Amino acid sequence: MGQIEKSKNKIKVVAPPQGYQGEGFFATKLSEVIGLARANSVWPLPFATSCCGIEFMATMASNYDLARFGMERLSFSPRQSDLLMVMGTISKKMAPVLRQVYEQMAEPKWVLAMGACASSGGIFDSYSVLQGIDKVIPVDVYVPGCPPRPEQLIEGVMKIHELVKTESLRRRYTKEYQKLLESYNIS
């Protein structure tokens, strides 16, 4: 009978936060543990309006499997999600709806703008298209492309994870963040 060979591919385990460890104990900062837990359980709300939504569907499929980043549960309710993924062209008539969805999300929340249209209006330089969603809501990560490939979206998600892991629990109460929200007229 043949021997079963072990795979050379090792399973990657999430690295623990920095801390002090000894026999039977591990001590670290609470903010780092919370950041690690948040980063590995992001619930995205896909706000897809055009071709970038198709690339997002491909990213969720088995070839790319966005679920391996802890994002297998898509939430189509703003009150149950913490990552707003805006994909595609946003018309000026849709801007108030997008803003309302953002305002209904609970803190902490993050925004990813996917594609040229969501980031800057794309090729649609017209009176009816919003020239970037950052005109109505703050954006944390931009994913460029028209439409961006699934690999680019995964890179954007990884940037969101880094932001979530390293973000201070009090960042949203800082003067800089409050000033940013005031510039968008979001209270």
ROGU-164367 format. One record per residue: residue in one letter; z, y, x of N, C-alpha, C in turn. Coordinates in steps of 0.02 Angstrom, whole numbers. Atoms other than C-alpha are relative to their C-alpha. Example, Ala and Ser with C-alpha at 12.3 -4.5 7.8 and 13.67 -1.06 7.14 Angstrom:
[node A, [0, -59, 45], [390, -225, 615], [0, 60, 45]] [node S, [-3, -59, -42], [357, -53, 684], [37, 55, -39]] 
END
This chain:
[node M, [0, -59, 42], [0, 0, 0], [0, 62, 44]] [node G, [4, -63, -38], [-36, 177, 57], [64, 41, -8]] [node Q, [-57, -44, 3], [97, 305, 95], [-18, 64, -38]] [node I, [10, -64, 34], [118, 459, -11], [14, 56, 50]] [node E, [-9, -55, -47], [91, 613, 96], [27, 60, -36]] [node K, [-28, -61, 29], [191, 767, 63], [-51, 57, 11]] [node S, [47, -56, -4], [89, 923, 29], [23, 49, 53]] [node K, [-17, -49, -50], [81, 1049, 168], [15, 68, -30]] [node N, [-16, -62, 34], [91, 1188, 41], [73, -1, -22]] [node K, [-71, -3, 18], [272, 1237, 25], [8, 44, -62]] [node I, [-16, -41, 58], [344, 1306, -135], [37, 61, 24]] [node K, [-33, -62, -21], [389, 1487, -111], [56, 16, -48]] [node V, [-58, -18, 39], [561, 1534, -171], [13, 74, 11]] [node V, [-15, -71, -6], [608, 1714, -207], [57, 10, 48]] [node A, [-51, -13, -50], [706, 1781, -61], [60, 36, -32]] [node P, [-58, -34, 28], [885, 1832, -102], [5, 71, 27]] [node P, [-9, -68, -27], [933, 2014, -83], [43, -1, 63]] [node Q, [-41, -4, -60], [1016, 2070, 77], [73, 0, -20]] [node G, [-71, 2, 16], [1201, 2035, 81], [37, -38, 53]] [node Y, [-43, 37, -45], [1344, 1946, 165], [11, -69, -30]] [node Q, [-10, 67, 25], [1358, 1760, 152], [43, -40, 48]] [node G, [-42, 45, -39], [1475, 1628, 211], [4, -66, -37]] [node E, [-6, 65, 32], [1530, 1455, 162], [29, 9, -70]] [node G, [-23, -3, 69], [1540, 1457, -27], [-1, 69, -32]] [node F, [4, -66, 33], [1508, 1643, -58], [-61, 38, 23]] [node F, [54, -45, -16], [1373, 1774, -61], [17, 67, -33]] [node A, [-16, -66, 27], [1404, 1961, -84], [-57, 48, 15]] [node T, [53, -50, -7], [1275, 2097, -112], [13, 56, -50]] [node K, [-7, -56, 46], [1250, 2258, -209], [-26, -21, -69]] [node L, [19, 16, 68], [1238, 2244, -398], [-71, 27, -15]] [node S, [66, -29, 13], [1085, 2358, -400], [-56, -44, 27]] [node E, [51, 44, -28], [989, 2236, -288], [-9, -63, -42]] [node V, [5, 59, 43], [1029, 2087, -399], [-35, 18, -65]] [node I, [32, -22, 62], [978, 2185, -555], [-75, 12, 13]] [node G, [71, -12, -17], [816, 2241, -469], [-39, -64, 8]] [node L, [33, 65, -9], [775, 2062, -420], [-11, -34, -67]] [node A, [7, 30, 66], [807, 2000, -597], [-52, 36, -42]] [node R, [50, -39, 38], [704, 2140, -675], [-70, -14, 24]] [node A, [67, 9, -29], [558, 2115, -557], [-30, -67, -18]] [node N, [26, 66, 14], [543, 1931, -597], [2, -18, -74]] [node S, [2, 13, 72], [552, 1950, -786], [-29, 61, -37]] [node V, [33, -58, 31], [434, 2094, -829], [-37, -23, -62]] [node W, [34, 15, 63], [372, 2094, -1008], [-54, 54, -11]] [node P, [52, -51, 6], [203, 2182, -1012], [-25, 9, -72]] [node L, [33, -17, 62], [125, 2269, -1161], [-72, 19, 18]] [node P, [69, -18, -16], [-65, 2263, -1140], [-29, 48, -51]] [node F, [32, -50, 43], [-148, 2419, -1212], [-73, 3, 22]] [node A, [69, 8, -23], [-329, 2365, -1189], [-49, 27, -51]] [node T, [49, -30, 46], [-472, 2465, -1263], [-72, -17, 17]] [node S, [70, 14, -17], [-628, 2408, -1169], [-3, -54, 54]] [node C, [16, 55, -46], [-696, 2304, -1025], [56, -19, 47]] [node C, [-57, 19, -43], [-538, 2310, -919], [44, -52, -34]] [node G, [-38, 50, 38], [-455, 2209, -1057], [-27, -70, 12]] [node I, [30, 65, -14], [-578, 2067, -1022], [23, -25, 68]] [node E, [-25, 19, -66], [-527, 2067, -838], [73, -19, -3]] [node F, [-71, 18, 9], [-345, 2064, -893], [5, -70, -30]] [node M, [0, 67, 29], [-383, 1910, -999], [-15, -52, 53]] [node A, [16, 46, -55], [-460, 1827, -847], [60, -8, 46]] [node T, [-58, 3, -43], [-304, 1869, -747], [55, -42, -31]] [node M, [-51, 40, 34], [-194, 1786, -879], [-20, -74, -3]] [node A, [25, 69, 5], [-303, 1628, -877], [23, -42, 60]] [node S, [-26, 48, -49], [-270, 1475, -770], [-25, 12, 71]] [node N, [25, -11, -68], [-378, 1528, -621], [44, 48, 39]] [node Y, [-41, -50, -34], [-267, 1677, -579], [73, -4, -19]] [node D, [-67, 16, 24], [-112, 1639, -684], [52, 53, 16]] [node L, [-48, -54, -8], [-14, 1800, -698], [71, -23, -18]] [node A, [-66, 26, 19], [128, 1693, -769], [43, -17, 61]] [node R, [-39, 17, -60], [179, 1646, -591], [40, 59, 25]] [node F, [-37, -60, -18], [243, 1825, -574], [53, 17, -53]] [node G, [-51, -11, 51], [362, 1805, -721], [-25, 42, -58]] [node M, [30, -43, 52], [241, 1892, -842], [-37, -41, -52]] [node E, [36, 41, 48], [190, 1749, -956], [12, 21, -72]] [node R, [-14, -20, 68], [268, 1828, -1109], [-27, 70, -11]] [node L, [28, -65, 19], [155, 1967, -1170], [36, 24, -62]] [node S, [-34, -28, 58], [242, 2082, -1291], [-44, 53, -31]] [node F, [41, -50, 34], [142, 2177, -1419], [43, 47, -42]] [node S, [-47, -46, 31], [296, 2272, -1476], [28, 45, 55]] [node P, [-24, -44, -54], [341, 2426, -1373], [76, -5, 10]] [node R, [-73, 4, -6], [526, 2400, -1409], [23, -62, 38]] [node Q, [-18, 61, -35], [522, 2230, -1323], [-36, -7, 67]] [node S, [36, 4, -63], [421, 2273, -1169], [25, 53, 48]] [node D, [-21, -49, -50], [454, 2364, -1007], [-56, 20, 48]] [node L, [58, -20, -39], [280, 2376, -928], [-58, 14, -47]] [node L, [58, -19, 40], [142, 2470, -1017], [-61, -3, 45]] [node M, [61, 7, -39], [-27, 2414, -949], [-57, 30, -40]] [node V, [54, -34, 35], [-161, 2537, -1004], [-65, -18, 34]] [node M, [63, 26, -28], [-334, 2462, -981], [-58, 27, -41]] [node G, [61, -22, 34], [-495, 2550, -1026], [0, 74, -19]] [node T, [11, -69, 20], [-558, 2711, -1101], [49, 21, -54]] [node I, [-46, -27, 51], [-432, 2816, -1197], [-32, 65, -26]] [node S, [28, -61, 30], [-507, 2941, -1317], [56, 50, -13]] [node K, [-50, -51, 13], [-418, 3105, -1351], [35, -12, -67]] [node K, [-32, 16, 64], [-386, 3045, -1529], [52, -56, 9]] [node M, [-47, 54, -12], [-296, 2893, -1458], [59, 21, 43]] [node A, [-53, -23, -44], [-188, 2993, -1337], [68, 6, -35]] [node P, [-66, -3, 33], [-50, 3030, -1466], [28, -70, -15]] [node V, [-23, 68, 13], [-42, 2844, -1509], [27, -30, 65]] [node L, [-23, 25, -65], [-26, 2798, -1324], [67, 31, 17]] [node R, [-64, -33, -15], [111, 2926, -1302], [56, -26, -45]] [node Q, [-50, 27, 46], [203, 2861, -1456], [22, -69, 22]] [node V, [-17, 67, -25], [195, 2683, -1388], [46, 7, 61]] [node Y, [-41, -11, -59], [266, 2747, -1223], [70, 22, -19]] [node E, [-66, -26, 20], [407, 2842, -1308], [42, -53, -36]] [node Q, [-37, 52, 35], [454, 2688, -1411], [28, -53, 47]] [node M, [-25, 49, -48], [482, 2583, -1255], [70, 19, 23]] [node A, [-68, -12, -24], [662, 2564, -1199], [-1, 10, 76]] [node E, [-8, -9, -72], [718, 2619, -1026], [31, -63, 29]] [node P, [50, -28, -44], [685, 2565, -893], [-70, -24, -18]] [node K, [69, 18, 16], [497, 2564, -916], [-46, 25, 55]] [node W, [49, -17, -51], [347, 2570, -803], [-69, 0, -31]] [node V, [68, -6, 26], [163, 2611, -828], [-49, -17, 56]] [node L, [53, 18, -46], [11, 2533, -743], [-66, 22, -33]] [node A, [65, -21, 24], [-159, 2618, -766], [-53, -42, 34]] [node M, [49, 46, -28], [-298, 2491, -743], [-71, 25, -13]] [node G, [70, -19, 6], [-476, 2543, -709], [-12, 75, 7]] [node A, [19, -69, -10], [-569, 2704, -680], [10, 42, -64]] [node C, [-6, -38, 62], [-565, 2755, -864], [72, 20, -15]] [node A, [-70, -16, 12], [-376, 2745, -883], [27, 47, 54]] [node S, [-25, -40, -55], [-350, 2825, -713], [-28, 71, 1]] [node S, [31, -67, -7], [-475, 2969, -721], [-54, 15, -52]] [node G, [53, -10, 49], [-589, 2953, -872], [-63, -37, 17]] [node G, [58, 39, -21], [-715, 2852, -772], [-65, 37, -5]] [node I, [66, -30, 5], [-898, 2884, -804], [-7, 43, -62]] [node F, [3, -36, 63], [-858, 2963, -972], [30, 69, 7]] [node D, [-22, -70, -8], [-844, 3147, -927], [-24, 39, -61]] [node S, [21, -33, 62], [-854, 3207, -1106], [60, 30, -35]] [node Y, [-52, -35, 37], [-756, 3310, -1230], [47, -48, -37]] [node S, [-39, 46, 42], [-692, 3156, -1322], [43, -49, 39]] [node V, [-35, 50, -40], [-622, 3053, -1177], [55, 35, 42]] [node L, [-57, -25, -40], [-451, 3084, -1098], [-15, -13, 74]] [node Q, [16, 5, -70], [-478, 3116, -913], [61, -23, 41]] [node G, [-58, 29, -34], [-335, 3005, -855], [61, 1, -45]] [node I, [-57, 4, 45], [-183, 2944, -950], [60, 39, 27]] [node D, [-55, -40, -28], [-71, 3042, -831], [3, 70, -29]] [node K, [-3, -64, 36], [-112, 3192, -940], [51, -3, -57]] [node V, [-46, 7, 57], [2, 3121, -1077], [63, -41, 15]] [node I, [-59, 41, -18], [120, 2993, -995], [2, -8, 76]] [node P, [-4, 11, -73], [185, 2966, -817], [-24, -70, 19]] [node V, [28, 64, -23], [98, 2827, -719], [34, -19, 66]] [node D, [-32, 24, -61], [184, 2721, -586], [-49, -30, 49]] [node V, [49, 33, -44], [37, 2619, -517], [-69, 7, -30]] [node Y, [71, -4, 20], [-151, 2649, -525], [-37, -60, 32]] [node V, [42, 54, -25], [-270, 2501, -508], [-73, 24, -5]] [node P, [68, -28, 3], [-444, 2568, -460], [-52, -54, -14]] [node G, [55, 46, 11], [-610, 2491, -506], [-32, 11, -68]] [node C, [35, -9, 63], [-737, 2484, -645], [-42, -64, -15]] [node P, [-72, 13, 8], [-679, 2358, -699], [28, -32, 62]] [node P, [-30, 32, -58], [-556, 2300, -568], [1, -76, -6]] [node R, [-3, 74, 0], [-558, 2117, -519], [71, -23, -12]] [node P, [-68, 26, 11], [-410, 2006, -564], [44, 4, 62]] [node E, [-39, -6, -61], [-356, 2008, -381], [30, 70, 7]] [node Q, [-25, -68, -4], [-339, 2197, -391], [57, 10, -49]] [node L, [-54, -5, 49], [-234, 2184, -549], [63, -35, 25]] [node I, [-58, 35, -28], [-121, 2057, -464], [33, 42, 54]] [node E, [-28, -46, -51], [-100, 2179, -318], [38, 56, -34]] [node G, [-35, -52, 37], [-53, 2315, -443], [66, -25, -29]] [node V, [-61, 30, 27], [74, 2199, -525], [51, -10, 56]] [node M, [-46, 9, -57], [148, 2161, -354], [30, 67, 21]] [node K, [-26, -68, -15], [165, 2350, -323], [53, 19, -52]] [node I, [-50, -12, 52], [256, 2364, -490], [64, -39, 16]] [node H, [-58, 41, -16], [371, 2222, -437], [40, 31, 58]] [node E, [-35, -33, -55], [411, 2311, -273], [37, 62, -24]] [node L, [-32, -60, 28], [448, 2471, -368], [62, -19, -39]] [node V, [-56, 22, 42], [561, 2379, -490], [57, -26, 43]] [node K, [-52, 28, -44], [654, 2287, -351], [39, 54, 37]] [node T, [-31, -49, -43], [688, 2441, -247], [24, 63, -36]] [node E, [-18, -60, 37], [715, 2568, -384], [75, 5, -10]] [node S, [-71, -12, 12], [888, 2643, -395], [14, -4, -74]] [node L, [-19, 3, 70], [979, 2611, -557], [7, 69, -30]] [node R, [-10, -69, 23], [1006, 2799, -569], [-62, 44, 8]] [node R, [61, -41, -12], [827, 2855, -528], [-20, 39, -61]] [node R, [23, -32, 61], [791, 2897, -708], [45, 58, -22]] [node Y, [-45, -55, 15], [938, 3018, -712], [-3, 55, 52]] [node T, [5, -50, -52], [887, 3116, -558], [-35, 63, -26]] [node K, [32, -64, 20], [831, 3297, -570], [-76, -4, 6]] [node E, [72, 6, -9], [658, 3252, -504], [-32, -37, -58]] [node Y, [27, 39, 56], [630, 3122, -640], [3, 40, -65]] [node Q, [-6, -41, 61], [694, 3238, -777], [-53, 56, 1]] [node K, [52, -53, -6], [577, 3375, -712], [-69, -29, -16]] [node L, [63, 34, 15], [432, 3251, -719], [-9, -9, -75]] [node L, [4, 11, 73], [472, 3206, -900], [-9, 66, -37]] [node E, [8, -65, 32], [487, 3390, -945], [-72, 24, 5]] [node S, [69, -21, -7], [312, 3418, -877], [-46, -35, -51]] [node Y, [38, 36, 52], [249, 3288, -1004], [27, 15, -70]] [node N, [-33, -15, 64], [361, 3359, -1142], [28, -63, -32]] [node I, [-33, 61, 24], [449, 3191, -1157], [74, 8, 13]] [node S, [-73, -8, -8], [635, 3200, -1188], [33, -67, 7]] 
END
